[in-house]
């Protein structure tokens, strides 16, 4: 229901406003009660935080845009900062309007105790999750790289720079590396005398591309000016590869030991290279046992199929140790692409000499259960949204897609890249087999667990049951909001755990941008901030914060602005990178500056540094 229209502001009476607010409060309380009864069975079972969340949801189901300026014109709250104290705000406005109109209203007067109760509960919940506030006043989570397992100094440097929570991503490394990371963190905490929680992030059902057929990289031996190519031949290297740089570049060819034993000085070998060119090479002993140099009579591409022939003995053999890499599966807008349920490694498209596609490229999907839910017209995003495709046909082999977004130059699809299905409810189990195995380690070593790809209250109850079964009934959970369905179901996700254990919410903006689109993601992240504050639940602002700085050492102005906006969250997550320590230090400074001016959505009216105070004389240059 919407507020009754009344305009302009000058015609708005106190009595009319009072009637609107009384009706609004009644509807909010009624809708909140009905929602809690549906979710919990009885509204009386709800905690104060759950009740406030329900009231905020009811309040935001109304269109309040016309009412807000009318309230502000009378010096009253416009309801724009009521997230953590919905009923207290409504009661205070109704009480003041009742005094102004002379009417007797059943509404409690505003008080600091009622207004600050939600904020104090949020502060308490934040301490339960992350520990006491650090001296610099900024809670920063940092994803630990594999290097942290063996580099104790790295963790100590991060701790001294301002890290207050260390994130271990269970999608990478193993219990062996995780154990060493945690041991290094404990040692650093003792040396620095600082608190730092351990956050372990379950991998979840990250649907990815499967393997791509690997091809051997040819050894490309070229002329250098007028100097004939020279290659080294031995069995002492594991690989056939280019060696040396600059003007004197050589190549190394690896042969089996038995073949090397039969080679000799001045021996000539013949072969046809990978491009069909006939070539001859003449061997020269180097003075080192089982090591030869050979001069070729021209450039050559040698690969694992190249057969060397000794005309004197008739012996034939091939080289070994060639580097392999996935074949390049490149797609362009308008191309067909086969997303396959068959795990057989993928293949590039087959193309005729005129450029027509004879058979589309094929890429396997590592989670074949996807095809049980996929339907014609659904969008599929590949590699964190770099490639977008639409399902044109679902069949027994998987699905045929049409590429819609790949950029003007096209893009390559690589193995183990993320697949997002924003239009498709996949309904995968809440926890994968790997998640269940990793939980055994997490409950013994971590301070909190991250729940990847959670999408419903039922998912939360599954994880809580698994934690209870492992004797970790009080372990805090951070629900990572990464999908369109999770955004829609955030209230029930929070309500499932609010009254049972410490809870945090992570806004995983990278996956959300793929799922929702960047424009809708901006609106969604604001919605998530409002809802978490209404639930008095700490929130983690994650993905690509100061990423250019952390990875490349350079500062991007848009990223600085984004980092400043992150001040509204209780914790900010930085990803790993070679310059991560510097990124932590700069983030601390940015957020400390913003703390003076902003708290959640509220402007803090600290004195502006750019203004000259009245008692301070100004100096002007002489005319």
C-alpha positions as CSV (number, residue, x, y, z in Angstrom):
1,X,0.0,0.0,0.0
2,X,1.2,3.5,-0.8
3,X,0.9,6.7,1.2
4,X,-2.1,8.8,0.2
5,X,-1.0,11.6,-2.2
6,X,-1.1,15.1,-0.7
7,X,0.7,18.1,-2.3
8,X,2.1,20.7,-2.2
9,X,4.0,20.8,1.0
10,X,2.4,24.1,2.0
11,X,-1.0,22.5,2.0
12,X,0.1,19.5,4.2
13,X,-1.4,19.7,7.7
14,X,-0.1,18.3,10.9
15,X,-3.2,16.2,11.3
16,X,-2.9,14.7,7.8
17,X,0.7,13.8,8.5
18,X,-0.2,12.2,11.8
19,X,-2.9,10.1,10.2
20,X,-0.4,8.9,7.5
21,X,2.2,7.9,10.1
22,X,-0.3,6.1,12.4
23,X,-1.6,4.1,9.4
24,X,1.9,3.4,8.3
25,X,2.9,2.1,11.7
26,X,-0.1,-0.2,11.9
27,X,0.6,-1.7,8.5
28,X,4.3,-2.1,9.3
29,X,3.5,-4.0,12.6
30,X,0.9,-6.1,11.0
31,X,3.1,-7.1,8.0
32,X,6.1,-7.8,10.2
33,X,4.1,-10.0,12.5
34,X,2.6,-12.0,9.6
35,X,6.1,-12.5,8.0
36,X,7.6,-13.7,11.2
37,X,4.7,-16.1,11.8
38,X,5.3,-17.5,8.3
39,X,9.0,-17.9,8.8
40,X,9.2,-18.9,12.5
41,X,5.8,-20.2,13.3
42,X,5.2,-17.6,16.0
43,X,6.2,-14.0,16.0
44,X,6.9,-14.0,19.7
45,X,9.9,-16.3,19.0
46,X,11.7,-13.5,17.2
47,X,14.6,-11.6,18.8
48,X,14.7,-7.8,18.7
49,X,17.0,-8.0,15.7
50,X,14.7,-10.3,13.8
51,X,11.7,-8.2,14.7
52,X,13.4,-5.0,13.5
53,X,14.4,-6.7,10.2
54,X,10.7,-7.7,9.7
55,X,9.6,-4.2,10.4
56,X,12.1,-2.7,8.0
57,X,11.0,-5.1,5.3
58,X,7.4,-4.0,5.9
59,X,8.4,-0.4,5.8
60,X,10.3,-0.7,2.6
61,X,7.4,-2.4,0.9
62,X,5.7,1.0,0.9
63,X,6.5,3.9,-1.5
64,X,7.5,6.6,0.9
65,X,9.0,9.1,-1.5
66,X,6.1,11.6,-1.3
67,X,5.9,11.5,2.4
68,X,9.7,12.0,3.1
69,X,10.0,15.7,2.0
70,X,6.8,16.5,3.9
71,X,8.3,15.1,7.1
72,X,11.6,16.9,6.5
73,X,9.8,20.2,5.9
74,X,8.4,20.0,9.5
75,X,11.8,19.3,10.9
76,X,11.0,15.6,11.4
77,X,12.9,12.4,10.5
78,X,12.3,11.5,6.8
79,X,12.7,7.8,7.7
80,X,15.8,7.6,5.6
81,X,18.0,6.5,8.5
82,X,15.6,4.1,10.3
83,X,17.3,0.8,9.4
84,X,18.3,-0.2,12.9
85,X,15.4,1.3,14.8
86,X,12.2,1.2,12.7
87,X,9.5,1.3,15.3
88,X,11.4,3.7,17.5
89,X,11.6,6.2,14.6
90,X,7.9,5.8,13.8
91,X,6.9,6.2,17.4
92,X,9.1,9.3,17.9
93,X,7.6,11.0,14.8
94,X,4.0,10.1,15.8
95,X,4.7,11.4,19.4
96,X,5.9,14.8,18.1
97,X,3.1,15.1,15.7
98,X,0.6,14.3,18.5
99,X,2.1,17.0,20.6
100,X,1.9,19.5,17.7
101,X,-1.7,18.6,16.9
102,X,-3.0,18.3,20.5
103,X,-4.2,14.8,19.9
104,X,-3.7,11.9,22.3
105,X,-1.6,9.3,20.5
106,X,-0.3,5.9,21.7
107,X,3.3,6.3,20.8
108,X,6.4,6.4,23.0
109,X,8.6,9.5,22.9
110,X,11.9,9.3,21.2
111,X,14.9,8.4,23.4
112,X,18.6,7.8,23.0
113,X,18.2,4.4,24.5
114,X,15.7,3.2,21.9
115,X,17.5,4.8,19.0
116,X,21.0,3.5,19.9
117,X,19.9,0.0,20.9
118,X,20.2,-1.3,17.3
119,X,23.6,0.3,16.8
120,X,24.9,-1.1,20.0
121,X,23.6,-4.6,19.1
122,X,25.4,-4.3,15.8
123,X,28.6,-3.3,17.5
124,X,28.3,-6.3,19.9
125,X,27.6,-8.7,17.0
126,X,30.7,-7.3,15.2
127,X,32.9,-7.9,18.2
128,X,31.6,-11.5,18.4
129,X,32.6,-12.1,14.8
130,X,35.8,-10.2,14.5
131,X,37.0,-9.5,18.0
132,X,37.7,-6.1,19.7
133,X,38.1,-3.1,17.5
134,X,41.7,-2.7,16.4
135,X,43.7,0.4,17.5
136,X,43.4,1.9,14.0
137,X,39.6,1.4,14.0
138,X,39.4,-0.5,10.7
139,X,38.7,-4.2,10.3
140,X,40.4,-5.5,7.3
141,X,40.3,-9.1,6.0
142,X,43.1,-10.3,3.7
143,X,43.1,-13.4,1.5
144,X,46.3,-15.3,2.2
145,X,48.3,-16.5,-0.8
146,X,49.9,-19.9,-1.0
147,X,53.2,-18.1,-0.2
148,X,51.9,-17.4,3.3
149,X,52.4,-21.1,4.2
150,X,56.2,-20.7,4.0
151,X,56.7,-17.0,4.4
152,X,56.1,-16.1,8.0
153,X,57.4,-12.5,7.4
154,X,54.6,-11.9,4.9
155,X,51.9,-12.6,7.5
156,X,53.7,-10.5,10.1
157,X,54.0,-7.6,7.7
158,X,50.3,-7.8,6.9
159,X,49.4,-7.9,10.6
160,X,51.6,-4.9,11.3
161,X,50.1,-3.1,8.3
162,X,46.6,-3.4,9.7
163,X,45.1,-6.9,8.8
164,X,42.6,-8.0,11.5
165,X,41.2,-11.1,9.8
166,X,43.1,-13.7,7.7
167,X,41.0,-15.4,5.0
168,X,41.9,-18.9,3.8
169,X,40.1,-19.9,0.6
170,X,39.4,-23.6,0.7
171,X,39.1,-23.7,-3.1
172,X,42.9,-23.5,-3.2
173,X,45.8,-25.3,-1.5
174,X,45.2,-28.2,1.0
175,X,45.2,-28.9,4.7
176,X,49.0,-29.1,4.7
177,X,49.3,-25.5,3.5
178,X,46.4,-24.2,5.6
179,X,48.1,-25.7,8.7
180,X,51.3,-23.8,8.1
181,X,49.5,-20.6,7.3
182,X,47.6,-20.7,10.6
183,X,50.8,-21.6,12.5
184,X,52.6,-18.6,10.9
185,X,49.6,-16.4,11.8
186,X,49.7,-17.5,15.5
187,X,53.4,-16.8,15.7
188,X,52.9,-13.3,14.1
189,X,50.1,-12.5,16.6
190,X,52.4,-13.3,19.5
191,X,55.3,-11.2,18.1
192,X,53.1,-8.2,17.2
193,X,50.7,-8.5,20.2
194,X,47.7,-8.0,17.9
195,X,44.5,-10.0,17.5
196,X,43.7,-11.5,14.1
197,X,40.8,-13.9,13.5
198,X,41.0,-16.9,11.0
199,X,38.2,-17.0,8.4
200,X,38.0,-20.2,6.3
201,X,36.0,-20.0,3.2
202,X,34.3,-23.2,1.9
203,X,34.7,-23.6,-1.8
204,X,31.1,-24.4,-2.6
205,X,29.6,-25.5,-5.9
206,X,31.7,-23.2,-8.1
207,X,30.5,-24.4,-11.5
208,X,33.5,-24.2,-13.9
209,X,34.6,-25.2,-17.4
210,X,36.3,-28.6,-17.7
211,X,39.5,-29.5,-19.4
212,X,40.5,-28.3,-22.9
213,X,42.4,-30.7,-25.1
214,X,46.1,-30.0,-24.6
215,X,48.4,-29.6,-27.5
216,X,52.2,-29.8,-27.5
217,X,54.0,-26.5,-28.1
218,X,56.4,-26.8,-31.0
219,X,60.0,-25.9,-30.6
220,X,60.3,-23.1,-33.1
221,X,63.9,-22.8,-34.3
222,X,64.6,-19.8,-36.4
223,X,67.5,-18.1,-38.2
224,X,69.2,-15.3,-36.4
225,X,70.5,-13.0,-39.0
226,X,72.8,-15.1,-41.2
227,X,73.7,-17.5,-38.4
228,X,72.5,-21.0,-38.8
229,X,70.4,-22.3,-35.9
230,X,72.3,-24.3,-33.3
231,X,70.5,-26.6,-30.9
232,X,71.7,-28.5,-27.9
233,X,70.9,-32.2,-27.6
234,X,71.1,-34.3,-24.4
235,X,69.0,-36.3,-21.9
236,X,69.9,-34.0,-19.0
237,X,66.9,-31.7,-19.3
238,X,63.3,-32.6,-18.6
239,X,62.0,-30.4,-21.5
240,X,62.6,-29.5,-25.1
241,X,62.6,-25.7,-24.9
242,X,64.2,-22.5,-26.0
243,X,67.2,-21.6,-23.8
244,X,69.0,-18.3,-23.6
245,X,67.8,-14.8,-24.4
246,X,69.0,-11.9,-26.5
247,X,71.2,-12.1,-29.5
248,X,72.6,-15.5,-28.8
249,X,69.5,-17.6,-28.4
250,X,69.8,-21.4,-28.5
251,X,67.4,-24.3,-28.2
252,X,67.5,-27.5,-26.3
253,X,66.2,-30.9,-27.6
254,X,65.7,-33.7,-25.2
255,X,66.1,-37.3,-26.3
256,X,65.9,-40.6,-24.5
257,X,69.1,-41.8,-22.9
258,X,69.3,-44.9,-25.0
259,X,69.2,-42.7,-28.2
260,X,71.8,-40.4,-26.8
261,X,74.1,-43.3,-26.2
262,X,74.1,-44.2,-29.9
263,X,74.8,-40.7,-31.2
264,X,78.3,-39.7,-32.3
265,X,80.3,-36.8,-33.6
266,X,79.7,-35.7,-37.2
267,X,76.5,-37.8,-37.4
268,X,73.8,-36.5,-39.8
269,X,70.1,-36.8,-39.1
270,X,67.2,-36.0,-41.4
271,X,63.6,-35.1,-40.5
272,X,60.4,-33.4,-41.8
273,X,59.4,-30.7,-39.4
274,X,55.8,-29.9,-38.2
275,X,55.3,-27.6,-41.2
276,X,56.3,-30.2,-43.7
277,X,59.8,-28.9,-44.4
278,X,62.6,-31.4,-45.0
279,X,65.6,-30.6,-42.8
280,X,69.1,-31.9,-42.0
281,X,71.2,-31.4,-38.9
282,X,74.8,-32.3,-38.3
283,X,75.9,-33.3,-34.8
284,X,79.1,-32.1,-33.1
285,X,80.4,-33.5,-29.8
286,X,80.7,-30.9,-27.1
287,X,83.4,-32.5,-24.9
288,X,80.7,-33.3,-22.3
289,X,79.5,-36.8,-22.0
290,X,76.1,-37.4,-23.6
291,X,75.8,-33.8,-24.8
292,X,75.9,-32.6,-28.4
293,X,75.4,-29.5,-30.4
294,X,73.8,-29.7,-33.8
295,X,73.7,-27.2,-36.7
296,X,70.5,-27.1,-38.9
297,X,70.3,-26.2,-42.5
298,X,67.3,-24.0,-42.0
299,X,64.6,-22.9,-39.6
300,X,62.4,-25.8,-38.2
301,X,59.4,-26.4,-36.1
302,X,59.9,-29.6,-34.1
303,X,57.2,-31.2,-32.0
304,X,56.3,-34.5,-30.5
305,X,55.3,-35.9,-33.9
306,X,58.6,-35.1,-35.6
307,X,60.5,-38.3,-36.6
308,X,64.3,-38.1,-36.8
309,X,66.0,-40.5,-39.3
310,X,69.6,-41.8,-39.4
311,X,70.1,-42.8,-43.0
312,X,73.3,-44.8,-42.1
313,X,71.6,-47.1,-39.7
314,X,67.9,-46.7,-40.6
315,X,67.1,-45.9,-37.0
316,X,64.2,-43.6,-36.3
317,X,63.3,-41.8,-33.0
318,X,61.3,-38.8,-31.7
319,X,62.2,-36.1,-29.1
320,X,60.4,-35.8,-25.7
321,X,59.6,-33.3,-23.0
322,X,57.6,-30.7,-25.1
323,X,55.6,-28.2,-23.2
324,X,51.8,-28.7,-23.4
325,X,49.1,-26.1,-23.1
326,X,45.3,-26.1,-23.7
327,X,44.3,-25.6,-27.3
328,X,42.9,-22.1,-27.9
329,X,39.1,-22.1,-27.9
330,X,38.4,-18.6,-29.2
331,X,34.8,-17.4,-29.7
332,X,33.3,-14.4,-31.3
333,X,29.9,-12.8,-31.0
334,X,27.4,-14.8,-33.0
335,X,29.4,-18.0,-32.8
336,X,27.7,-21.3,-31.7
337,X,29.3,-23.0,-28.6
338,X,28.6,-26.5,-27.4
339,X,28.6,-26.6,-23.5
340,X,28.9,-30.3,-22.9
341,X,27.9,-32.7,-20.2
342,X,30.6,-35.1,-21.4
343,X,33.9,-34.6,-19.5
344,X,36.0,-35.3,-22.6
345,X,38.4,-32.4,-23.0
346,X,37.0,-29.5,-25.1
347,X,38.0,-28.7,-28.7
348,X,38.3,-25.6,-30.8
349,X,35.8,-25.1,-33.6
350,X,36.4,-26.9,-36.9
351,X,36.6,-24.2,-39.6
352,X,36.8,-24.6,-43.4
353,X,39.3,-22.7,-45.5
354,X,36.8,-19.9,-46.2
355,X,36.2,-19.4,-42.4
356,X,32.8,-21.1,-42.1
357,X,32.3,-23.1,-38.9
358,X,31.9,-26.8,-39.7
359,X,31.5,-27.9,-36.1
360,X,31.2,-25.5,-33.1
361,X,33.8,-25.3,-30.4
362,X,33.0,-27.6,-27.4
363,X,33.7,-26.9,-23.8
364,X,32.8,-29.4,-21.0
365,X,30.9,-28.2,-17.9
366,X,32.4,-29.7,-14.7
367,X,29.0,-29.9,-13.1
368,X,26.7,-32.0,-15.4
369,X,23.6,-31.5,-13.0
370,X,23.4,-28.0,-14.5
371,X,21.7,-29.4,-17.6
372,X,18.8,-30.8,-15.6
373,X,17.7,-27.2,-14.9
374,X,19.0,-25.3,-18.0
375,X,16.4,-24.2,-20.5
376,X,16.2,-22.5,-23.9
377,X,16.8,-18.7,-23.6
378,X,18.8,-18.8,-20.3
379,X,21.9,-16.7,-20.1
380,X,25.3,-18.3,-19.4
381,X,28.3,-16.1,-18.3
382,X,31.8,-17.5,-18.7
383,X,35.0,-16.5,-16.9
384,X,33.6,-13.9,-14.5
385,X,31.4,-12.3,-17.1
386,X,34.0,-11.8,-19.8
387,X,31.9,-14.0,-22.2
388,X,28.1,-14.0,-22.4
389,X,26.0,-16.6,-24.2
390,X,22.4,-17.6,-24.5
391,X,21.0,-21.1,-24.6
392,X,19.6,-21.9,-28.0
393,X,19.0,-25.6,-27.4
394,X,19.2,-28.2,-24.6
395,X,19.8,-31.8,-25.6
396,X,21.2,-35.1,-24.4
397,X,24.8,-33.9,-25.0
398,X,24.4,-30.7,-23.0
399,X,23.4,-27.3,-24.5
400,X,24.1,-25.4,-27.6
401,X,24.8,-21.7,-26.9
402,X,25.0,-18.6,-29.0
403,X,27.7,-16.1,-28.0
404,X,26.3,-12.7,-27.4
405,X,29.1,-10.9,-25.6
406,X,32.8,-11.5,-26.4
407,X,34.2,-8.1,-27.4
408,X,35.2,-6.9,-30.9
409,X,38.3,-9.2,-30.9
410,X,36.6,-12.2,-29.5
411,X,37.8,-14.1,-26.4
412,X,39.4,-17.4,-25.5
413,X,37.7,-19.9,-23.2
414,X,40.2,-21.6,-20.8
415,X,39.8,-24.6,-18.5
416,X,38.7,-24.1,-14.8
417,X,36.9,-20.8,-15.4
418,X,33.7,-19.9,-13.7
419,X,30.3,-20.5,-15.2
420,X,27.3,-18.4,-14.0
421,X,23.7,-19.2,-14.7
422,X,21.7,-16.1,-13.5
423,X,18.4,-17.3,-15.0
424,X,18.7,-20.9,-13.8
425,X,17.8,-22.1,-10.3
426,X,20.4,-24.9,-10.2
427,X,19.2,-26.4,-6.9
428,X,22.5,-28.0,-6.1
429,X,23.1,-29.4,-2.6
430,X,24.0,-26.7,-0.1
431,X,27.4,-28.3,0.6
432,X,29.6,-30.3,-1.8
433,X,31.5,-33.4,-0.8
434,X,34.7,-31.3,-0.6
435,X,32.9,-28.8,1.7
436,X,31.9,-31.5,4.1
437,X,35.5,-32.9,4.2
438,X,37.0,-29.4,4.7
439,X,34.5,-28.7,7.5
440,X,36.4,-31.2,9.6
441,X,39.5,-29.0,9.4
442,X,37.6,-25.7,9.7
443,X,35.9,-26.5,13.0
444,X,39.3,-27.4,14.5
445,X,41.3,-24.4,13.3
446,X,39.1,-21.5,12.2
447,X,37.3,-18.8,14.1
448,X,34.5,-18.5,11.6
449,X,33.4,-20.3,8.4
450,X,32.4,-18.7,5.1
451,X,29.4,-20.2,3.3
452,X,29.8,-19.9,-0.5
453,X,26.8,-19.8,-2.8
454,X,24.3,-20.0,0.0
455,X,20.8,-19.3,-1.5
456,X,18.2,-19.9,1.1
457,X,17.3,-20.4,4.8
458,X,17.3,-24.1,4.2
459,X,20.9,-23.9,3.0
460,X,21.8,-22.2,6.3
461,X,20.1,-24.8,8.3
462,X,22.1,-27.6,6.5
463,X,25.4,-25.9,7.4
464,X,24.3,-25.3,11.0
465,X,23.4,-29.0,11.3
466,X,26.8,-30.1,10.0
467,X,28.5,-27.7,12.4
468,X,26.4,-29.0,15.3
469,X,27.3,-32.6,14.3
470,X,31.0,-31.6,14.6
471,X,30.6,-30.1,18.0
472,X,30.8,-26.5,16.7
473,X,27.3,-25.2,17.6
474,X,28.6,-21.8,18.3
475,X,30.9,-21.3,15.3
476,X,30.1,-18.0,13.5
477,X,28.9,-18.2,9.9
478,X,29.5,-15.6,7.2
479,X,27.0,-16.1,4.4
480,X,28.4,-15.0,1.1
481,X,25.8,-13.4,-1.1
482,X,26.9,-14.2,-4.7
483,X,23.8,-15.1,-6.7
484,X,20.6,-13.5,-7.8
485,X,18.6,-15.9,-5.7
486,X,20.7,-15.2,-2.6
487,X,19.9,-11.4,-2.9
488,X,16.2,-12.2,-3.1
489,X,16.3,-14.6,-0.2
490,X,18.7,-12.5,2.1
491,X,16.0,-11.9,4.8
492,X,15.3,-15.6,5.2
493,X,19.0,-16.5,5.0
494,X,19.7,-14.1,7.9
495,X,16.6,-15.1,9.9
496,X,17.7,-18.8,9.8
497,X,20.8,-18.0,11.9
498,X,20.2,-14.6,13.6
499,X,19.1,-16.1,16.9
500,X,21.2,-19.2,16.9
501,X,24.8,-18.1,16.4
502,X,27.0,-15.1,15.4
503,X,26.3,-14.2,11.8
504,X,28.0,-12.0,9.2
505,X,27.1,-11.3,5.6
506,X,29.7,-10.9,2.7
507,X,28.7,-8.8,-0.3
508,X,30.6,-10.8,-3.0
509,X,30.4,-8.0,-5.6
510,X,32.3,-9.8,-8.3
511,X,29.9,-12.7,-8.7
512,X,26.9,-10.4,-8.1
513,X,28.1,-8.2,-11.0
514,X,28.1,-11.3,-13.3
515,X,24.7,-12.6,-12.0
516,X,22.9,-9.2,-11.9
517,X,24.8,-7.1,-14.4
518,X,26.9,-4.2,-13.2
519,X,24.1,-1.6,-13.2
520,X,21.8,-3.8,-11.0
521,X,24.7,-4.8,-8.8
522,X,25.1,-1.2,-7.7
523,X,21.5,-1.1,-6.5
524,X,21.8,-4.6,-5.0
525,X,24.8,-3.7,-2.8
526,X,22.9,-0.8,-1.3
527,X,20.0,-3.0,-0.6
528,X,22.2,-5.5,1.1
529,X,23.8,-2.8,3.3
530,X,20.3,-1.6,4.4
531,X,19.0,-5.1,5.2
532,X,22.1,-6.1,7.1
533,X,21.9,-2.9,9.2
534,X,18.2,-3.6,9.8
535,X,19.1,-7.1,11.0
536,X,22.0,-5.6,13.1
537,X,24.3,-8.0,11.3
538,X,27.9,-7.1,10.4
539,X,28.7,-6.9,6.7
540,X,31.9,-7.6,4.8
541,X,32.5,-5.5,1.6
542,X,34.4,-7.8,-0.7
543,X,35.8,-8.2,-4.3
544,X,38.2,-5.9,-6.2
545,X,38.8,-3.4,-3.4
546,X,42.0,-1.6,-4.4
547,X,42.7,-4.5,-6.7
548,X,44.9,-2.6,-9.1
549,X,47.1,-1.4,-6.2
550,X,47.3,-4.9,-4.7
551,X,48.2,-6.6,-8.0
552,X,50.1,-4.0,-9.9
553,X,51.2,-1.4,-7.3
554,X,49.4,1.5,-9.0
555,X,46.5,3.4,-7.6
556,X,43.3,3.9,-9.6
557,X,41.2,6.9,-8.7
558,X,37.8,5.1,-9.2
559,X,39.1,2.3,-6.9
560,X,40.0,4.9,-4.2
561,X,36.4,6.2,-4.3
562,X,35.1,2.6,-4.1
563,X,37.4,2.0,-1.1
564,X,36.0,5.1,0.6
565,X,32.4,3.8,0.1
566,X,33.5,0.6,1.8
567,X,33.6,2.5,5.1
568,X,29.9,1.7,5.5
569,X,30.7,-1.9,6.1
570,X,32.0,-3.4,9.3
571,X,34.9,-5.2,7.5
572,X,36.6,-4.8,4.2
573,X,38.2,-7.6,2.3
574,X,41.3,-7.3,0.2
575,X,42.5,-10.0,-2.2
576,X,46.0,-11.2,-2.5
577,X,48.6,-9.6,-4.7
578,X,52.3,-8.7,-4.7
579,X,51.6,-5.3,-3.3
580,X,49.0,-6.3,-0.7
581,X,50.8,-4.9,2.3
582,X,50.8,-1.4,0.7
583,X,47.1,-1.8,-0.2
584,X,46.3,-2.6,3.5
585,X,48.2,0.5,4.7
586,X,46.5,2.8,2.2
587,X,43.0,1.3,3.0
588,X,43.5,1.9,6.7
589,X,44.3,5.6,6.0
590,X,41.3,6.0,3.6
591,X,38.8,4.5,6.0
592,X,40.2,6.4,9.0
593,X,39.7,9.7,7.1
594,X,36.1,8.6,6.1
595,X,35.3,7.7,9.7
596,X,35.3,11.4,10.5
597,X,32.7,12.2,8.0
598,X,30.5,9.1,7.5
599,X,28.9,6.4,9.7
600,X,26.8,4.0,7.6
601,X,24.5,6.4,5.6
602,X,24.8,9.2,8.2
603,X,27.0,12.2,7.5
604,X,29.2,12.9,10.5
605,X,29.5,16.7,10.8
606,X,33.1,17.0,11.8
607,X,34.8,20.3,11.2
608,X,35.9,20.6,7.5
609,X,39.6,20.9,7.1
610,X,39.2,23.1,4.0
611,X,37.3,25.8,5.9
612,X,39.0,28.8,7.6
613,X,37.7,29.4,11.1
614,X,36.2,32.9,11.9
615,X,38.9,33.6,14.5
616,X,41.8,32.8,12.1
617,X,42.9,35.8,10.0
618,X,43.4,35.3,6.3
619,X,46.4,36.6,4.4
620,X,46.0,38.2,1.0
621,X,48.6,39.0,-1.5
622,X,49.3,42.7,-1.9
623,X,47.7,44.2,-5.0
